[in-house]
Amino acid sequence: MANRFDKVISLEDALTYFHDGMTLLAGGFGGVGNPPTLIQGILDKGVRDITLISNDTAFPHIGVGKLVTERRVKKVIASHIGSNPNAGAQMTAGELEVEFCPQGILAERIRAGGVGLGGILSDIGIGTIAEKGKEKVIVDGKAYLLETPLTAEVAIVYAKKADRFGNLVYDTSARNFNPLVAMAGDVTIVEAEEIVEIGELDPEEIVTPGVFVQGIVQSEGVNWQWAWEK
């Protein structure tokens, strides 16, 4: 891994942290903000039986959706999978375990994992099938569900800019889940469009502090086609 102040590493070195049966947190929303070079690296390495935590399963040939399409994922924790029919088909066939979580609650569970909380309390789902298997807590006479924190062995995020220490800037809506995901991995690997020297980023534009980052990989660019590009 990179040294304390210069965390730029090769893709080859980054991929040593990915293995069969791992838990993987991925930033992104519908593929936007998914790190393409790291995802392709996971595919090329042949990693499988992944437990994937992500807002969604993107599209069949976009972002983390490629991992699902190639049957590298055994379980997904997400807010929805509707944009990727392969995920739905695998779930229906019993080949993919899916744990659905409301989008806001998913974000809060990841944040809780990142900041070390024991969970969060929410009344969303009380009296529905969503409360199955969850601990119920009474506070001031009102019932809440205990939503457990989410962490992973490796978190992958996509940044517009990173300095060599790992301070990150995101590109508009590609920011989405990435700052939360960056906090919640035992190891956080950043794929950056541009890597700059320490001190070049305006402190006011930094969203993720480098203390959360263990490695930075230079992006090779998006390697899929968006629907509006066809």
Secondary structure, DSSP 4 states (H G I P E B T S, - for coil): ---SS--B--HHHHGGG--TT-EEEE--BTTBT--HHHHHHHHHHT--SEEEE-SB--BTTBTTHHHHHTT-EEEEEESB-TT-HHHHHHHHTTSSEEEE--HHHHHHHHHHHHHT-S-EEE-TTTTSGGGTT--EEEETTEEEEEEPP--EEEEEEEEEEEETT--EE--GGGGTTHHHHHHSEEEEEEEEEEEE-TT-S-GGG--B-GGG-SEEEE-----S--GGG-
